[in-house]
Amino acid sequence: MKLQLIIEVWKKGQWFLARAPELDFVSQGRTPEEARKNLMDVINIQFEEMKDMGTLEEYLLEYGYEIKDDELRPQSEMIGFEKSVISLT
Protein backbone atom coordinates (compact mmCIF):
# COMPACT_ATOMS: atom_id res chain seq x y z
CA MET A 1 0.00 0.00 0.00
CA LYS A 2 1.30 3.48 -0.88
CA LEU A 3 1.01 6.49 1.42
CA GLN A 4 1.07 10.12 0.33
CA LEU A 5 2.43 12.42 3.02
CA ILE A 6 4.48 15.52 3.66
CA ILE A 7 7.69 15.29 5.67
CA GLU A 8 8.87 18.44 7.42
CA VAL A 9 12.48 18.58 8.58
CA TRP A 10 13.47 21.02 11.32
CA LYS A 11 16.79 21.74 12.98
CA LYS A 12 16.71 22.07 16.77
CA GLY A 13 20.11 22.58 18.31
CA GLN A 14 22.32 19.80 17.01
CA TRP A 15 19.38 17.50 16.18
CA PHE A 16 17.14 17.28 13.15
CA LEU A 17 13.45 16.56 13.62
CA ALA A 18 11.35 14.94 10.91
CA ARG A 19 7.59 15.29 11.19
CA ALA A 20 4.67 13.92 9.22
CA PRO A 21 1.99 16.51 10.08
CA GLU A 22 -0.89 14.54 8.54
CA LEU A 23 -0.16 11.59 10.83
CA ASP A 24 1.16 13.47 13.88
CA PHE A 25 4.39 11.41 13.97
CA VAL A 26 7.82 12.87 14.82
CA SER A 27 11.31 11.44 14.92
CA GLN A 28 14.84 12.77 15.24
CA GLY A 29 18.33 12.11 13.94
CA ARG A 30 21.81 13.57 13.75
CA THR A 31 21.31 14.39 10.05
CA PRO A 32 18.20 15.24 8.00
CA GLU A 33 18.49 11.87 6.25
CA GLU A 34 18.69 9.97 9.55
CA ALA A 35 15.69 11.87 10.91
CA ARG A 36 13.64 11.00 7.78
CA LYS A 37 14.72 7.35 7.93
CA ASN A 38 13.80 7.16 11.62
CA LEU A 39 10.42 8.73 10.84
CA MET A 40 9.71 6.11 8.19
CA ASP A 41 10.69 3.38 10.67
CA VAL A 42 8.28 4.85 13.25
CA ILE A 43 5.46 5.02 10.71
CA ASN A 44 6.03 1.42 9.56
CA ILE A 45 6.19 0.07 13.12
CA GLN A 46 3.09 2.00 14.23
CA PHE A 47 1.10 0.99 11.16
CA GLU A 48 2.05 -2.67 11.62
CA GLU A 49 0.93 -2.58 15.26
CA MET A 50 -2.34 -0.81 14.38
CA LYS A 51 -2.93 -3.31 11.57
CA ASP A 52 -2.44 -6.21 14.00
CA MET A 53 -4.87 -4.58 16.47
CA GLY A 54 -7.41 -3.88 13.72
CA THR A 55 -7.34 -0.09 14.25
CA LEU A 56 -5.34 1.12 11.25
CA GLU A 57 -8.26 2.01 9.00
CA GLU A 58 -10.02 3.85 11.85
CA TYR A 59 -6.83 5.81 12.59
CA LEU A 60 -6.35 6.78 8.94
CA LEU A 61 -9.95 7.92 8.58
CA GLU A 62 -9.63 9.96 11.80
CA TYR A 63 -6.56 11.70 10.39
CA GLY A 64 -8.28 12.53 7.11
CA TYR A 65 -7.08 9.78 4.76
CA GLU A 66 -9.07 7.73 2.30
CA ILE A 67 -8.07 4.37 0.88
CA LYS A 68 -8.38 4.19 -2.89
CA ASP A 69 -6.84 1.61 -5.24
CA ASP A 70 -4.27 0.42 -2.67
CA GLU A 71 -3.16 4.02 -2.05
CA LEU A 72 -3.70 6.16 1.05
CA ARG A 73 -4.60 9.70 0.04
CA PRO A 74 -5.11 12.69 2.31
CA GLN A 75 -8.51 14.33 1.85
CA SER A 76 -6.88 17.74 2.26
CA GLU A 77 -3.70 18.98 0.65
CA MET A 78 -1.11 21.56 1.68
CA ILE A 79 -0.69 23.97 -1.19
CA GLY A 80 1.97 26.21 0.32
CA PHE A 81 3.46 27.80 3.37
CA GLU A 82 5.39 30.93 4.19
CA LYS A 83 7.57 32.32 6.92
CA SER A 84 6.20 35.55 8.31
CA VAL A 85 7.09 38.10 10.95
CA ILE A 86 4.27 39.79 12.80
CA SER A 87 4.27 42.58 15.35
CA LEU A 88 2.83 41.72 18.71
CA THR A 89 1.11 44.50 20.60
C-alpha positions as CSV (number, residue, x, y, z in Angstrom):
1,M,0.0,0.0,0.0
2,K,1.3,3.5,-0.9
3,L,1.0,6.5,1.4
4,Q,1.1,10.1,0.3
5,L,2.4,12.4,3.0
6,I,4.5,15.5,3.7
7,I,7.7,15.3,5.7
8,E,8.9,18.4,7.4
9,V,12.5,18.6,8.6
10,W,13.5,21.0,11.3
11,K,16.8,21.7,13.0
12,K,16.7,22.1,16.8
13,G,20.1,22.6,18.3
14,Q,22.3,19.8,17.0
15,W,19.4,17.5,16.2
16,F,17.1,17.3,13.1
17,L,13.4,16.6,13.6
18,A,11.4,14.9,10.9
19,R,7.6,15.3,11.2
20,A,4.7,13.9,9.2
21,P,2.0,16.5,10.1
22,E,-0.9,14.5,8.5
23,L,-0.2,11.6,10.8
24,D,1.2,13.5,13.9
25,F,4.4,11.4,14.0
26,V,7.8,12.9,14.8
27,S,11.3,11.4,14.9
28,Q,14.8,12.8,15.2
29,G,18.3,12.1,13.9
30,R,21.8,13.6,13.8
31,T,21.3,14.4,10.0
32,P,18.2,15.2,8.0
33,E,18.5,11.9,6.3
34,E,18.7,10.0,9.6
35,A,15.7,11.9,10.9
36,R,13.6,11.0,7.8
37,K,14.7,7.3,7.9
38,N,13.8,7.2,11.6
39,L,10.4,8.7,10.8
40,M,9.7,6.1,8.2
41,D,10.7,3.4,10.7
42,V,8.3,4.9,13.3
43,I,5.5,5.0,10.7
44,N,6.0,1.4,9.6
45,I,6.2,0.1,13.1
46,Q,3.1,2.0,14.2
47,F,1.1,1.0,11.2
48,E,2.0,-2.7,11.6
49,E,0.9,-2.6,15.3
50,M,-2.3,-0.8,14.4
51,K,-2.9,-3.3,11.6
52,D,-2.4,-6.2,14.0
53,M,-4.9,-4.6,16.5
54,G,-7.4,-3.9,13.7
55,T,-7.3,-0.1,14.3
56,L,-5.3,1.1,11.2
57,E,-8.3,2.0,9.0
58,E,-10.0,3.8,11.8
59,Y,-6.8,5.8,12.6
60,L,-6.4,6.8,8.9
61,L,-10.0,7.9,8.6
62,E,-9.6,10.0,11.8
63,Y,-6.6,11.7,10.4
64,G,-8.3,12.5,7.1
65,Y,-7.1,9.8,4.8
66,E,-9.1,7.7,2.3
67,I,-8.1,4.4,0.9
68,K,-8.4,4.2,-2.9
69,D,-6.8,1.6,-5.2
70,D,-4.3,0.4,-2.7
71,E,-3.2,4.0,-2.0
72,L,-3.7,6.2,1.1
73,R,-4.6,9.7,0.0
74,P,-5.1,12.7,2.3
75,Q,-8.5,14.3,1.9
76,S,-6.9,17.7,2.3
77,E,-3.7,19.0,0.7
78,M,-1.1,21.6,1.7
79,I,-0.7,24.0,-1.2
80,G,2.0,26.2,0.3
81,F,3.5,27.8,3.4
82,E,5.4,30.9,4.2
83,K,7.6,32.3,6.9
84,S,6.2,35.6,8.3
85,V,7.1,38.1,10.9
86,I,4.3,39.8,12.8
87,S,4.3,42.6,15.3
88,L,2.8,41.7,18.7
89,T,1.1,44.5,20.6
